[in-house]
Amino acid sequence: MPTIGIDAIALAVPEGYLDLADLAAARGVPAGKYVEGLGVSRMSVARQHEDPVALAATAARRVFATAGIDPSTIGLCVVGTETAVDHSKPVAAYLHRLLGLPQQCRVFEAKHACFGGTAGLLAALDWIAAGSARGKKALIVCTDIARYGLSTPGEPTQGAGAVALLVSENPRLLALEVGVTGSYAQDVNDFWRPLYSKEAVVDGHHSVQCYLDALAGAYKGWQDASTATGNTEKLARRCYHVPYGKMAKKAHRHVMQLEGASEAEADASYAAEVASSLRLPSQVGNIYTGSLYLALASLLEAEAGELEGKRIGLFSYGSGCCAEYFAGRVVKGAGAFADSLQLAEPLKDRRKYTFAEYEQIRLRDEEGDKRPVNGEAHELPEGAVAFVGVDADRRVYIA
């Protein structure tokens, strides 16, 4: 079987963010409860023109540009999202036009809370491994806007962004172990969003326990699958689904306890194996389907050169629930290539919103996205895409 995996990564985030310390001050709570308590210092705030389609297209255009990939080489495009803009038409269909993908390209959307992007990635791996790709590459885009009600417990765990992954044979970043995964699924009510609501319903404590139960089940399945292939090599680093940074710490401590480590040993392992994957998530906040891959981008941006030839683990969780544990090996040359991708560049030069600006953005968002196209000017960064309104029930985007 050929080597298959993640060839390139790119990010897209809204142009502005809110400091969690400012949110804490406005809500009358100590800053440490949000910043240290959640492991997040900033949360991206999406304005109306920065919808999931616009973020997805911007990330995908960036991955083509930085990785030197022609859109004509894409034979499969899957978008994972839980904040889609239509009950029927997938975000992938919008991307098909906005990115100039070939007509001979399979496009669809995957939904399972935060697991949707991983569902797309696993489908792409199998598509290539089965020979269906016939030399083509896959584009997987995770795009979401995590939104909760003002003054609710979930408010400080918001965020927005997109992560685009190119998947191919002979990848330049991470060779994944195709078919060697651990799966876990169970029907639970830990987090969901009714069709009539833009805001999610969350049972916080239950959701944490569901995450940890799924992690234990998926990790055990992955260990069994790895042992069956004769690969028991230790993981050098581990990336987790990151709704907020402290959840990754809880997850890693849980895994280490399953392996018989003490709490002190688990904390030391966390510092060595996990911490560098949380730098970018702490600056963006929760991006649902893209959260694991934002952590992976953070890890590669910080340590790809050092990790060449080493094995890393990845855990994806989607409420409801479904989870997967899998692993890959950082390929030779990944350090220099990751540097050329400038993974953290989209986070630079963002605008810091005041709390008043944040509330104004949120209140305007309550009006919905049915506004007509009105010619509102958008000074877009190079390569960016924006939603500009609706014309006869058709969404309009500019690039």
N, C-alpha and C positions, 0 to 999 in steps of 0.2 A: 504494500500500500504506500502511495506517495506521502510525503510529509505535508500535513494540512494544518492551517491555523490562522492566526490573526496577523495579517500582513501590515496593516497600518491603522492608526487611530487618530481621530480629530474631535475636538470639542466645540460646542457653541453655547454661549450663555447670554442672558439679557444684558443690556448695556448698563444696568444699575443694580445696586444691592442695598440692603439695610444692615447696619451693625446690630448684632444681637444685644450688645450692651445698651444701645439706644432704645430698642424694643423693651428691654427689661425695665429701664428707667421710666418709660411711658406707662408700663403696666404695673409699676410699683413693686417690683420684685428685685432682689439683689442680682447684679449682673452675673455673678458666679453661678447662679442657678441655671442660667441659660448657657453661658459660654463654657464654663468648666463642667457643669452638670450634663450638658448634651454633647460637648466636644465640637461645638460649632461657633465660629466667630462672626460669620457673615452669611446672609441668605440672599440669593438672587431673587429679584422681583421683576416679573414679566409685565410689561405694558401691553396694551391691546394689540399692537402690531407685532408683538413677539409671541405668536401663538405656537402650538406644537408643530405645525407644518413649517412655519418660517424657521424655527430653531433647527428642525431636522434637515431642511434643505441647506441651511447655512453650514451645519456641521459636515454634511456630505460634500458640499462644494469645497470645503476646506480640505477634507481628506483627499479628494482628487488632486487638488493643487499641490499640497505638501508632499504627497506620496508619488506624484508624477504619473497618475493613472488616467487613462482616457475612459470616459463614461461608456464608450462603445464596447468595452471589455466586460461589462457587467451583464450577467445572465440571470441573476436572481436578486431581487430587492425585497427585504422584509423589514417592516417597521414594527417595533414593540412599543406600545403605549397604553396607558390607562386614562389618558385625557384626550382622546380623539375628538375631532371636530364634526364628525358625522356618524350616524348610527349605521350607515351602509357603505358609503364610499371610503375606502381606506386612505390613510395618509400616504401610503406607498404610491397610490395612483397620482396624487398631486406631485410627488417627487419625480415620477416618471417624466412629466413634462418639464418641471423646473430644473431638472438635472440633465435633460437631453438623453435619457436612457434609450437603448434600442427597442424597437417594437418586439423583437424576439427576446423578451425579458419577462420572467415570471415575477409578478408583484403581488404582495398581500400584506395584511396586518395581523399581528398576533396579540391576543389579550389574555393575560392572567395576572392582573395586578402587576407587581414589580418583576415578575418572571418573564414577561412577554419578550424582552430582548434576548434573553437566554434561549427561549424557545426558538426564536429565529436563528440564533447562532448554531444551535444543535442541528436544526434542519439544514442549514447551509453546509455544515460538516458532512452530514450524511449524503447530501446532494452531490458534493464533490467526490466523496469516497465511493459512491455508487457508480460514478462515471457519467452521471447525467449532465455535469457541467460542460463537458467537451472543451476544456481549456478556458472556459469563462471564469470570472470571479463573482463573488457574492458581496452585496452591500447590505449590512445590517445596521439599522439606525434605531437607537433608543431615544425617545423624546417625550418629555412630560413636564407638566407644571403642577407641583405639589401645593395644594391650596387647602387651607382650613379657615374656619370662621374667625373673625376678629375677636380677640379676648378669650379664645378657647384654649384648652391645654395643648392642642396641636399647633397653635399659631407659630411658635418658635422653631418648629420642624418643617417649615415650608422651604421652597427652593424652586428652581427652574433651570432647564438646560437640556442639551442633547449630546449624545456620543455616537459617532459614526465609526463603524468597524468594516474594514475590507478583509474578506476571508478568501484564501486562495491556497493553491499548492505552493510549496517552497516559500513559506511566509518569512518576512524580514524581521518580525518581532517575537512572536510566540508560537511554537509548534505544539498544538494540542494533542492529547492522547485520545484519539477518536475511538468511541465505543467503550471507553473505560470510565464510566461514570457511576455515581450513586444517586438514585432518585427517591423521592418521598412525596406522598400526597395524602391529604385528608380534608374532608369537608368541614371547615370551621368558620365561625363568624368573628374574626378578629378585626377585619377592616373591609369596608365595601363602600360603594358609592351608588346610590339609587339613580335610575335614569333621569329622575326629575331634579337632581341636585348637582351643583358644581362642587360641592364640598363633601368630603368623605365622612363616613361614620366609623369611629374607631373605638375599640375596647382595648385601651393601652396595655394594661397589665396582661390581659389574655394574649394580646398580639406578641408581646415579648416571649411569653411561654411557648406559643405556637412556633415562633422563629427558632427557639432553642430546641424544641422537640424535633422540628424538621431538620435542623442542623445535625443532631445526633443520628437520626435515621439515614440521612443522605451520606454523612461521613462514613458510617459503618458500611453502607452499600459500596461506596467508593473504595474503602480499604479492602473489602472482599474482592472487588473487581480487579484491583491492582495486584493483590496477592495471586489471583488466578493467572495473571499474565507474567508472574515472576518479577514484577517491579515493586520492590519495597524500599526504594530510595527515599531518604528523608526529604521533606519539603524545606526549601531554603526560605521561602516567604509565603505568606497567605493573605489573600484578599477576600473580603466579605461584602455582602450586601450592606450598604451603609445608609440607613434612613437618618441616622445621626451618629457621630463618631463613637459615643460611649456604647452604642449597641454592638459595634465591632469588637470593642474590648470585652464586653460580656460574652460575646460569641466565642472569642478566642480562649477566654478563661474556661468556658464550658468544654471546649474541645480538649484543652490541656488536662482538665480534670478527668475527662473520659480516658485519657492516656495515662492517668495515674500521677500527674504532676501536682505539686503543692501549689498553694496560692502564690507564694513568692516566686516559684519557678515559672508559673504561668505569666506573671507580670513581667518577668525578665524576658520571657519568650515573646511577649507582646511587643515590648520595646524593640526587640531585634527583628521580628518577623512581620509586624503589622503596621507599626507607627508611620512609616514613610508613605504608606498607601492612603493615609487619612489627611494629608496636607491640603490637597485640592478639594476634597469633599468639605473640609472645614471652612473653605472660602466660598462655597457655592450653596451648600445645604442639600436638602433631599431632592433628588431628581428621579425617584421611583425606578423605572426600568433601567435607567442609565447609571444607577448608583454603584453597582459592582464595577462597571467598566470605567467610571470616573476614578474609582480607587485603583484600578489596574493602571490607568494612565498616570496617576500620581506616583505609583511605584516605579513605573518605567522611566518617567521623567527624572526621578531621583536616583535610581540605581540600576538602570538597564545594563550599563557597561560592566558593573561589578557582578551582575547576575548571569552573564552569558554562560550558557551550558548548564545552568542550574534549574531545578524543578520548583514550580510554584503551584499552590493550590488556590482554587476559586470556588466560592460558595454563593449561589444565587437563591433567593427566597422570594416567593410571591404569595401574598396573603390569600387566604381562601381554602386550601393552600397547596402550593407545589414548590418543590425545592430540588436542587441538583448540586452535587459536589463533583468537581472534575479538576484536572491538572494539565499543565503544559510545561514546556522547557523553553527558556529564553534562548534564542538562537545566536550563533556567532555573528558579530557585526551589529547586533541590536542596539548597542550603546550609541554608536555614531549615528545610526539611522534614527533612533528616538530623539537625539539632539536636533537632527535636521527637521523633524516634525514640529518642533517648537510647541509641545503639547500645552504648556501653560500660557501661551501667548494670548488667547482670548480673554483671560482673566485680568490682563493688564489694562490700564487706562479706563477702568469702569468708573461710573459715576456713583458717588455715595449719596443715597437719598436721605433726606431728613425724615423723621417719623411722620411729620405732617404730609410730606410728599407721598410717602408709602400709603398712608390712609387714603389720600386723594386718589391714588392709582387703584386701590382696592375698591373704593366706592364707585369709581367710574366703571370698573369691571363688572359691578353688579348690574349695569345696564345691559350686559350681554354683548354678543358679537353680531347682532343683526343690523348694525349701523350701515347706511348706504355708503358707497364709494363717494368720497367728497373731495378728492384731490389734495388731501392733507399731505404736506411735504415730509419726507423722511430722509434725513442725511445718514445714509447707510454706509457702514464700513465696506471696504472692497470685499466682494464675494457674499455679502449678506443678503437675506431675503426678508421681506416684510409683508404682513397681511394688511390690506388697506380698506377692506370693507366687503359688502355684499351687493351684488347686482343681480336682480331677478332670482334671488335665492342661490346665486352662484358666488362662491368665495373668490376674491381677487387678490393676487399676490404680485409684488414687483420685486425685481432683483437689480 
